[in-house]
């Protein structure tokens, strides 16, 4: 509760609430951000806001078709407030919907950052021998979004796309594709990020308005963070929040999952801010 928190911790939680209220107002189905918001309210002892956020989480699950998750969220509220009429009405609505469905849809996490059993596949050299696993760095998805949608030319894409050599540790931060596009005057990073947020369904978070935890970033291998330009920037309970400028990089998600047992929550952030913080963290 708030009585056990330091002034600094309370200030950090208040900043988190302010930031994630903005995110969830613009993206009401972002249940991951709503979970962070609920936990921040809980730590500050703001019970009414905790319950209100729980209801928002359940509503997000309902809109996504994840009825079983919505039921669990509502039942959690009823354990504390068994007479909540809104929750009881919502559960009846879910029961009515469930009767009309033959099966529950699968959980919807951002497609970019799902890891699957076929994460990598073998490719072959011209002589027909395997050349090792192909890196699933999101190139195919980014090509489809930027080139097939005629945002940029194929030539500009090839000019700006870099596939890091995973066999060699990077000597510095590898600037992401959208930053290179901006540096070469092809496409502003703001436009790229807006497009990626819409396509990947990943929330945008400006790091310059956030108190980034550089010590947390340093607890992760610098090779992974530098190679894929990803920044673990905060921890909330058992979740690690990570900033990226490439939400389709499955290899980055896999590499990070191998070094942490925590749940990873991904956010889009301006590449220049990610790079600047990584350079501070890993001098």
C-alpha positions in Angstrom: 0.0 0.0 0.0 1.0 3.6 -0.3 2.0 3.8 3.4 5.0 1.5 2.7 6.2 3.4 -0.3 9.0 6.0 -0.4 8.3 9.5 -1.9 10.4 8.4 -4.9 8.4 5.2 -5.5 5.1 7.1 -5.2 6.4 9.7 -7.7 7.4 6.9 -10.1 4.0 5.2 -9.8 2.2 8.5 -10.4 4.3 9.0 -13.5 3.4 5.4 -14.7 -0.3 6.1 -14.1 -0.2 9.3 -16.1 1.7 7.7 -19.0 -0.4 4.6 -19.2 -3.7 6.4 -18.8 -2.8 8.3 -22.0 -1.9 5.0 -23.7 -5.1 3.2 -22.7 -7.4 6.1 -23.5 -6.2 6.0 -27.1 -6.0 2.2 -27.2 -8.7 0.9 -24.9 -8.1 -2.8 -26.0 -4.5 -2.7 -24.8 -5.0 -5.0 -21.9 -1.3 -5.3 -21.2 -1.1 -1.6 -20.5 -4.3 -1.7 -18.4 -2.7 -4.5 -16.3 0.2 -2.2 -15.6 -2.2 0.6 -14.7 -4.2 -1.6 -12.4 -1.1 -2.7 -10.5 0.2 0.9 -10.1 -3.2 1.9 -8.7 -3.1 -1.1 -6.3 0.4 -0.2 -5.0 -0.9 3.3 -4.3 -3.9 1.9 -2.4 -6.4 3.5 -4.9 -9.0 0.8 -4.5 -11.7 2.5 -6.6 -9.3 3.0 -9.5 -8.2 -0.6 -9.2 -11.8 -1.9 -9.6 -12.5 0.6 -12.4 -9.4 -0.6 -14.3 -10.3 -4.2 -13.8 -13.6 -3.5 -15.5 -11.8 -1.9 -18.4 -9.5 -4.9 -18.7 -12.6 -7.2 -18.8 -14.2 -5.0 -21.4 -11.0 -5.1 -23.5 -11.1 -8.9 -23.4 -14.7 -9.0 -24.4 -14.0 -6.7 -27.4 -11.2 -9.0 -28.4 -13.5 -12.0 -28.1 -11.5 -13.5 -25.2 -14.6 -14.3 -23.1 -12.9 -16.7 -20.7 -10.3 -14.1 -19.7 -13.1 -11.5 -19.3 -15.0 -13.9 -17.0 -11.9 -14.4 -14.8 -11.4 -10.7 -14.5 -15.0 -10.0 -13.5 -14.9 -12.9 -11.0 -11.9 -11.4 -9.4 -13.9 -8.2 -8.8 -16.8 -10.2 -7.4 -14.6 -11.9 -4.9 -14.0 -8.5 -3.3 -17.3 -6.8 -4.2 -19.9 -9.6 -4.5 -22.8 -7.1 -4.9 -21.4 -5.2 -7.9 -24.4 -4.9 -10.2 -22.3 -3.8 -13.2 -20.2 -6.9 -13.0 -23.1 -9.2 -12.5 -24.8 -7.7 -15.6 -21.6 -8.1 -17.6 -21.3 -11.8 -16.7 -24.9 -12.4 -17.8 -24.0 -10.7 -21.1 -21.0 -13.0 -21.5 -23.0 -16.1 -20.8 -25.4 -15.0 -23.5 -22.6 -14.5 -26.0 -20.9 -17.8 -25.0 -24.1 -19.7 -25.8 -23.8 -18.4 -29.4 -20.2 -19.4 -29.9 -19.1 -22.9 -30.7 -15.5 -22.3 -29.5 -13.4 -19.7 -27.8 -11.0 -17.7 -29.9 -7.3 -18.0 -29.1 -5.5 -15.4 -27.1 -4.5 -12.4 -29.2 -1.0 -11.1 -28.4 0.8 -8.7 -30.8 1.7 -10.9 -33.8 5.1 -9.3 -34.0 6.3 -10.6 -30.7 4.8 -14.1 -30.5 7.3 -16.8 -30.5 6.4 -20.1 -32.2 7.8 -23.5 -32.7 8.7 -22.6 -36.2 10.5 -19.4 -35.1 13.4 -20.2 -37.4 13.6 -22.3 -40.4 16.6 -23.8 -42.3 17.8 -22.1 -45.5 20.1 -23.6 -48.1 23.2 -22.5 -49.8 23.4 -22.7 -53.6 25.0 -26.1 -53.3 21.9 -27.4 -51.4 23.6 -27.7 -48.0 21.9 -26.1 -45.0 23.3 -22.6 -44.2 21.9 -22.5 -40.7 18.7 -20.9 -39.3 17.2 -17.9 -41.0 16.9 -14.9 -38.6 13.3 -13.9 -38.1 14.1 -10.2 -37.7 10.8 -8.9 -39.1 12.1 -8.1 -42.6 9.3 -9.7 -44.5 6.6 -7.9 -42.4 8.4 -4.6 -42.7 8.8 -5.0 -46.5 5.1 -5.7 -46.9 4.1 -2.6 -44.8 6.6 -0.1 -46.3 7.1 -1.3 -49.9 4.0 -3.3 -50.9 1.9 -0.4 -49.5 3.9 2.0 -51.7 5.2 4.0 -48.7 8.8 3.7 -49.9 10.5 2.1 -52.9 12.1 -1.3 -52.8 15.4 0.3 -53.5 15.1 2.6 -50.5 14.1 -0.4 -48.4 17.2 -2.4 -49.4 19.4 0.7 -48.8 18.2 1.1 -45.2 17.6 -2.4 -44.0 20.4 -4.0 -42.1 20.5 -7.7 -41.0 23.0 -8.0 -38.1 25.5 -10.8 -38.1 24.4 -12.8 -35.1 27.7 -14.7 -34.9 29.6 -11.5 -34.0 28.9 -9.3 -30.9 28.0 -5.8 -32.0 30.5 -3.1 -31.1 27.7 -0.5 -30.6 24.0 0.0 -31.0 22.7 -1.1 -34.4 20.3 1.7 -35.5 16.9 0.3 -36.5 15.4 0.5 -39.9 13.0 3.4 -39.1 15.9 5.5 -37.8 18.0 4.9 -40.9 14.9 5.9 -43.1 14.7 9.1 -41.2 18.5 9.8 -41.3 18.5 9.4 -45.0 15.5 11.7 -45.4 13.3 9.0 -46.9 10.5 8.9 -44.2 10.1 10.7 -40.9 10.3 8.4 -37.9 7.0 9.7 -36.5 5.2 8.6 -39.7 6.9 5.2 -39.6 6.0 4.7 -35.9 2.4 5.6 -36.5 2.2 3.1 -39.3 3.8 0.4 -37.3 1.6 1.0 -34.2 -1.5 0.6 -36.4 -0.3 -2.5 -38.2 1.3 -4.3 -35.2 -1.2 -3.3 -32.6 1.6 -2.3 -30.2 1.2 0.8 -28.0 3.4 3.8 -28.5 5.3 5.2 -25.5 7.6 8.3 -25.6 10.7 7.5 -23.5 11.7 11.1 -23.1 8.7 11.5 -20.7 9.5 8.3 -18.8 11.9 7.7 -16.0 13.9 4.9 -17.7 15.5 2.4 -15.4 19.0 2.1 -16.8 20.1 -0.4 -14.1 17.3 -2.7 -15.3 18.6 -2.4 -18.9 22.1 -3.2 -17.7 20.8 -6.4 -16.2 20.2 -7.8 -19.7 23.0 -8.9 -22.1 24.3 -5.8 -23.9 24.8 -7.8 -27.1 21.1 -8.5 -27.4 20.0 -5.0 -26.6 22.5 -3.4 -29.0 22.0 -5.9 -31.8 18.2 -5.5 -31.9 18.0 -2.0 -30.5 15.7 -3.0 -27.7 15.5 -1.3 -24.3 14.2 -2.9 -21.1 13.1 0.3 -19.4 10.9 -0.6 -16.4 9.7 -3.5 -14.3 6.2 -3.8 -12.9 5.8 -6.9 -10.6 6.7 -9.9 -12.8 6.6 -8.0 -16.1 9.4 -6.3 -17.9 8.5 -3.4 -20.2 10.7 -3.3 -23.4 10.9 -0.6 -26.0 11.5 -1.4 -29.7 11.3 0.3 -33.1 10.7 -3.0 -34.9 7.6 -4.8 -33.5 7.9 -7.7 -35.9 11.4 -8.8 -34.7 10.7 -12.4 -33.5 14.3 -13.1 -33.0 14.7 -10.3 -30.5 11.7 -11.6 -28.6 13.2 -15.1 -28.6 16.6 -13.9 -27.5 15.1 -11.8 -24.7 12.8 -14.7 -23.5 15.8 -16.9 -23.2 17.5 -14.6 -20.6 14.5 -13.7 -18.4 11.7 -15.6 -16.7 9.6 -12.5 -16.6 6.7 -11.6 -18.9 7.8 -9.2 -21.5 5.5 -6.3 -22.5 6.5 -4.6 -25.7 6.1 -0.9 -26.6 7.0 1.1 -29.6 9.2 4.1 -28.9 11.1 6.7 -31.0 14.3 5.0 -32.2 16.5 8.0 -31.4 15.4 7.8 -27.8 16.0 4.0 -27.6 19.5 4.5 -29.1 20.3 7.3 -26.7 19.3 5.3 -23.6 21.2 2.2 -24.8 24.3 4.3 -25.2 23.9 5.6 -21.7 23.3 2.1 -20.3 26.2 0.4 -22.2 29.0 2.9 -22.5 
